[in-house]
Amino acid sequence: MDHTIVTGIMQGRLSDKPGQPLQSFPWKSWREEFSRASFFGLNQIEWLVDGYNDTMNPLASYQGRKEIKDLSLQYNISVNSVCAHKFIDGALLGEDESAKTTKLALSQLLLWASEAEIKFVILPIMGAMSIQHPKAKNKLRKILHEIVTIHSPTILLESDLPAIDLKEFIDETNLDNVRVLYDLGNASAMNFDITKELNILHSMIGEIHIKDRFINDGGSDRLGEADTPLNSAAKTLSELSWRGPVILETPVFDDWNAEAESNISYTERWVDLILNSEKS
């Protein structure tokens, strides 16, 4: 059980990435992101496995994992979670041979994370990976029972299901180390009632992603400049006494440094709002 709120940032948000997807591994600057995170007073970096050259990702080798750990110690920046973005293409839920290969890749990622002493692996189940159809739910539940053990890192499901349906899926799956990643920006873009959702899911939420999106599947902007009701979310989290990591998944636009400065400052005030509202 977490007893405090720890603030971190997704890989790639402390780097300029012209011509590259936002959700891509920062190959040229992943080491520098540790010192940059430290400069901004952050506590964590969320690792990213994006589906491109994954066997070259530092997480995939003993030497790479050692370097991650060394940098973590040097800059006092922990790596406690991995975003398994590579699985968002939906291949894991397919019926062909690629589904078997993808399931093995997820098992391998859980092993890498375990060997790196990483606590959470975030599995996106939205878009092509959505489990809104009962057949997809059953397929994912079967896969989780096949690959998740009591020694596995906890899988956090990042979902497009309404909270009541996601809770039902996790309850029926009945694995202690399958919980929830709650993305405030995505929930807002899907027009969910975030206060209601947090009240349903709070005991299952292992981590929160903070970003600010426009409703009706709109894009992201700087924190405080789109439609996500971040202040009311903070009030609700305060009332629920929720604790855990809050990870910035904000855009970098054309200047990562300016965006980071603005978004990290906002997040510091937002976390204070959670903690201080509880005391008032």
TORLUMMI-999987 format. One line per field, with one value per residue (C-alpha): z, x, y. Coordinates in steps of 0.001 Angstrom, whole numbers, plus 524288, in hexadecimal, padded with zeros to 5 digits. Example, Ala and Ser with C-alpha at 12.3 -4.5 7.8 and 13.67 -1.06 7.14 Angstrom:
BEGIN
zz <- c(81E78 81BE4)
xx <- c(8300C 83566)
yy <- c(7EE6C 7FBDC)
REM end
This chain:
BEGIN
zz <- c(80000 7FC23 806F7 7FF02 7F190 7E952 7DCE7 7D09B 7C1EA 7B618 7AE05 7A26F 7A945 7AC9C 79E95 791CA 787E3 77A9B 770CB 77AF1 781AD 78F4D 794B5 7901A 79734 797F4 7926F 7917C 79EE4 7A831 7B0F9 7B14B 7B586 7C2E4 7C576 7BFEA 7C8A3 7D44F 7D0BE 7D0CB 7DDF4 7D8F2 7DFA8 7D4B7 7C63C 7C009 7B663 7A8BB 7A00B 7932F 78A00 78231 78425 79162 79255 7920C 79CE2 7A8E6 7B09D 7A7FE 7AC34 7B8D8 7B5AB 7B22C 7BEAF 7C659 7BFD2 7C2ED 7D124 7D192 7CC08 7D574 7E0DC 7DB79 7D9B4 7E3F7 7D96B 7DA90 7CF6A 7D57C 7C98F 7BB39 7B11F 7A7EF 79CC2 792BC 7958F 791D5 783F1 78898 783BB 79147 78FCB 7820B 77DA2 7750C 777CD 77A95 786B1 78C37 78927 78F80 79BBD 79CC9 79B54 7A6A0 7AEEE 7AB61 7AF1E 7BC61 7BE57 7BA7D 7C3BB 7CEB7 7CCCF 7CCEC 7D9A6 7D302 7DA21 7CF68 7C120 7BAA8 7B052 7A7A7 7A48E 79BD6 78D5F 78645 79398 79917 7A08C 79F0F 79814 7A0DF 7981C 79A2D 7A8D7 7A97A 7A122 7A988 7B633 7B127 7AD40 7BA7A 7C185 7B8D8 7BA83 7C774 7D377 7E19F 7DEA9 7D2CF 7D342 7D4C3 7C7CC 7C77E 7BD49 7B636 7B094 7A8A0 7B07D 7B9AD 7C7C3 7CB99 7C05B 7C2EB 7D14D 7CDB8 7C462 7CE99 7D93C 7D078 7CC34 7DAA6 7DA25 7E524 7DC25 7D1B2 7D4DF 7CE43 7C7CA 7C7A6 7BD56 7C0A2 7B323 7ABF9 7B50E 7B217 7A361 7A472 7ABC9 7B807 7C521 7CBB2 7D975 7D82E 7D1F0 7DC7C 7E6FA 7E082 7DD6E 7E7A3 7EF51 7E2A1 7DD43 7DE17 7D671 7D03A 7C370 7C377 7B6AE 7B1D6 7A5FF 79F30 79FDA 794AD 7922A 7911B 791D5 79D32 7A166 7ACAD 7B9E3 7BD68 7AF5A 7AA4E 7AF6D 7B992 7C6D5 7CE07 7D9F0 7DC93 7DA7F 7E4D1 7EE3D 7EC13 7EDC9 7FA45 7FF86 7FC39 8028B 7F63F 7F60F 7EB8C 7DFF7 7D71C 7C9E0 7C043 7B291 7ACDF 79F13 79C0F 7900A 78AE7 797A6 7A1B2 7ABC7 7AB94 7ABEF 7B6F4 7BF02 7BDA3 7BF81 7CAE5 7D1E8 7CFCA 7D4C0 7E111 7E427 7E08C 7E9C4 7F48E 7F238 7F4C3 800FF 806A6 803AF 80BE4 81773 8167C)
xx <- c(80000 80544 80585 808B8 8073E 81379 814F6 81B76 81B75 81A01 82644 8276E 82134 82E88 8337F 83094 82C10 82A42 82430 82215 815A2 813EC 81276 81FBE 82C24 835DC 8416D 84A91 847DD 842AB 84E9A 84D92 83F5F 843E0 84BA3 840A7 8369D 83F6B 8410B 83243 830D3 829BE 82A59 827D5 82904 81F2E 82627 820AD 8207E 81AE9 81BE4 827A1 834D3 8302F 83B5F 8448D 83D23 845F2 83B91 83DA7 84B9F 852D8 85C90 8519B 84A37 856B3 85885 84A78 84CBB 859A5 8534D 847F5 85155 859B5 84E42 844EA 83AB2 833C8 82E39 82273 819BF 81A1A 81040 80E78 809B2 80E15 80207 7F834 7F786 7EE70 7F69D 7F62A 7E78E 7E861 7E627 7F21E 80036 803D4 7FB13 8038F 80FE3 80A2A 8064A 81452 81901 81059 81585 8234E 8206B 81B4D 8280D 83059 8288C 829E6 83896 83945 83156 8268F 81995 80F8B 80DCC 8032C 7FB4B 7F2DC 7E5BD 7DFA0 7DE2E 7E230 7E4BA 7D764 7D02D 7C2AF 7BE3C 7BC03 7C4A4 7D01F 7CDA9 7CE32 7DA73 7E1AD 7DD5D 7E29C 7EF92 7F12E 7EEDC 7F900 80409 80200 807AF 808A4 816A5 81326 81321 80566 7FE8B 7F723 7EC60 7EA92 7DCF6 7D253 7C7F6 7BF28 7C38A 7B896 7BBF4 7CA86 7C875 7BFD7 7CA2F 7D4F3 7CC5E 7C8EC 7D711 7DA5E 7E917 7EF2E 7F92B 7EFD8 7EB57 7E88D 7F01E 7E6FE 7E9B9 7E2A2 7E43E 7DF55 7D3A3 7D041 7D1C9 7C859 7BEA6 7BF06 7BAA4 7C7F2 7C2BB 7B994 7C42C 7CE36 7C460 7C217 7D03A 7D8A2 7DC53 7E0F1 7E8B0 7F73F 7FB65 7F5A2 7F99F 7F787 7F514 7EB2E 7E2E3 7D74D 7CA47 7C4D0 7D1D6 7D941 7E7EA 7F0B9 7F521 7FCF8 7F76C 7EC99 7E9D1 7E0AA 7D407 7D876 7D2A3 7DF7B 7DB95 7CF66 7D767 7E100 7D5D3 7D056 7DD9D 7DF69 7D24A 7D5C8 7E355 7E92D 7F7E5 8012B 8093E 80470 80B2E 80B17 80760 80715 80AC8 817EA 813C2 81FA5 826F6 827A8 82E15 82371 818A8 81F21 8210F 812C1 80D06 8159D 812B4 80428 8053E 80C49 8010A 7F726 7FD4F 7FD9E 7EF19 7ECA7 7F4E0 7F089 7E219 7E294 7E7D3 7DE27)
yy <- c(80000 80D63 81773 8238B 82984 82860 83065 82B42 82CCF 82407 821B9 82AC8 83667 83BF6 83BB2 8427A 83858 83EB9 8357C 82ACE 8266D 82C05 81E4F 81977 815A0 82110 8199D 82553 82B0E 820A4 82200 830DF 82FC7 82AF9 83765 83FB4 83917 83B64 849C2 84B7A 844C3 838C1 82B91 821D0 81F0E 815EE 80D0F 80B46 7FF45 80401 7F851 7FD11 7F67E 7F18E 7E7CF 7F396 7FA86 7FB79 7F433 7E835 7E52C 7E2D1 7EDA2 7F708 7F41D 7F651 8038C 80738 803A6 80B1D 8175D 815DB 815BB 820C2 82A0F 82499 8222E 81524 80D0A 8065F 804D9 80143 805C2 7FA26 802A4 7F884 7F04B 7FACE 7F560 7EA8C 7DF1F 7D90C 7D68A 7D0FF 7C309 7C0C8 7BD26 7CB45 7CAB8 7BFC3 7C76C 7D38E 7CC02 7C717 7D526 7D963 7CE2C 7D263 7E070 7DC06 7D4A9 7E06A 7E900 7DF2D 7DE5C 7ED42 7ED62 7F51D 7F509 7F7E2 7F42C 7FC60 7F535 7FDE5 7F79A 801DD 8043E 7F7C7 7F190 7F51F 7EA8D 7F06B 7E409 7D810 7CFAC 7D8FC 7D92B 7CA6A 7C9EB 7D3C9 7CD4E 7C041 7C67B 7CD04 7C033 7B9A8 7C375 7CA92 7C3E8 7C80E 7CC20 7D483 7E33E 7E89D 7EADC 7F7A5 7F7E5 804D6 8037C 809E6 802B0 80A3A 80874 7FF3B 7F5FE 7F694 7F392 7E809 7E2C7 7E3B1 7DDDC 7D264 7D0A0 7CF3E 7D12D 7D91B 7DF53 7E44C 7F21E 7FF2F 80A26 815D7 82034 82CD1 832AC 826AC 825AF 833C5 831B3 82631 82EE1 8267F 82C11 82C06 82E3D 822A8 81A49 81D13 819A7 80C78 80921 80FF5 803BE 7FD53 808D3 8063D 81252 81E76 824D0 83364 83A43 8441E 84092 84691 83F79 8373D 8307B 83D3F 83F01 8429D 85010 8558F 8521D 85B8A 85F8D 854E2 84ECB 844DD 848C8 84784 84F86 84793 83B21 83FE3 8429B 834FD 82E70 8362F 831C6 823BD 8250A 81F12 81D67 818C2 81D55 82843 827E6 8333A 82EA6 83C3A 840A9 846E1 84ED8 85654 8589B 84DBE 8568D 860F8 856BE 84F42 85B97 85F59 851BB 84DC5 85A8A 8582D 84A32 84E8E 857CC 84D4B 8434F 84DA7 84FAE 84138 840F3 84DEF 84C36 83FFD 847B5 852FB)
REM end
